[in-house]
């Protein structure tokens, strides 16, 4: 089943996505399905205002060692991480 969304057709909302509008905006901006779902579900469950205040407790990836970056990349499943430079790892983690 299809519906119109901002001038074009998209699929009907999926049951596992709590905030479909936020999810779709993030996908339109080029974010991964996983990241868009994670943010959409957090916003739908806790409210956008509360989700916007989260974060900021971890140091910048630029301050991490390459071993720490590799470990984090492994945890979240970044492909090709073993051949990446530190700057490429930082970029991949930020865009995941």
C-alpha positions in Angstrom: 0.0 0.0 0.0 1.3 3.5 -0.9 0.7 7.0 0.4 1.8 10.5 -0.7 4.5 12.1 1.3 5.8 15.6 0.5 4.9 15.3 -3.2 5.9 11.8 -3.9 4.9 8.2 -3.1 6.3 6.2 -0.3 5.5 2.9 1.4 3.1 2.9 4.3 4.7 3.3 7.7 6.4 0.1 9.0 5.2 -1.2 12.4 8.7 -1.3 13.8 9.4 2.5 13.1 7.8 4.6 15.8 8.3 8.0 14.1 7.9 7.4 10.4 8.2 11.1 9.5 11.5 11.5 11.2 12.7 8.2 9.7 11.8 9.3 6.2 13.4 12.8 6.5 16.7 11.2 7.7 16.6 8.7 4.8 16.0 11.5 2.3 19.1 13.2 3.7 21.1 10.1 3.0 21.4 8.5 6.4 21.5 4.7 6.6 18.4 2.7 7.3 19.8 1.6 10.6 20.7 5.1 11.8 17.4 6.6 10.6 15.4 3.8 12.4 17.4 4.2 15.6 16.8 8.0 15.7 13.1 7.6 14.6 12.4 5.1 17.3 14.1 7.1 20.0 12.2 10.2 19.0 8.9 8.3 18.8 9.5 6.6 22.2 10.9 9.5 24.2 10.0 12.6 22.3 12.1 14.7 20.0 13.0 17.2 22.7 14.4 14.7 25.1 16.4 12.8 22.3 17.9 16.1 21.2 19.4 16.7 24.6 21.1 13.3 24.7 24.7 12.7 24.0 27.8 14.8 24.5 29.3 12.6 27.2 31.8 10.7 25.1 35.1 12.3 23.9 35.4 13.2 20.3 36.5 10.4 18.0 39.5 12.5 17.1 40.8 12.0 20.6 40.5 8.2 20.4 43.4 5.9 19.5 43.3 3.9 16.3 42.8 0.7 18.4 39.8 2.2 20.2 38.3 3.3 16.9 38.8 -0.2 15.4 37.2 -1.8 18.4 34.1 0.5 18.1 33.9 0.0 14.3 33.9 -3.8 14.9 31.1 -3.4 17.5 28.8 -1.6 15.1 29.8 -3.6 12.0 31.8 -1.1 9.8 32.9 -3.0 6.7 36.5 -2.6 5.5 37.7 -1.2 8.9 41.0 -3.1 9.0 42.4 -1.3 6.0 41.1 2.2 7.0 43.3 5.0 8.3 42.5 6.7 11.5 40.8 9.6 9.7 38.7 7.2 7.6 37.7 5.3 10.7 36.5 8.5 12.3 34.5 9.4 9.2 33.0 6.0 9.0 31.9 6.0 12.6 30.4 9.5 12.4 28.4 8.5 9.3 27.2 5.1 10.5 
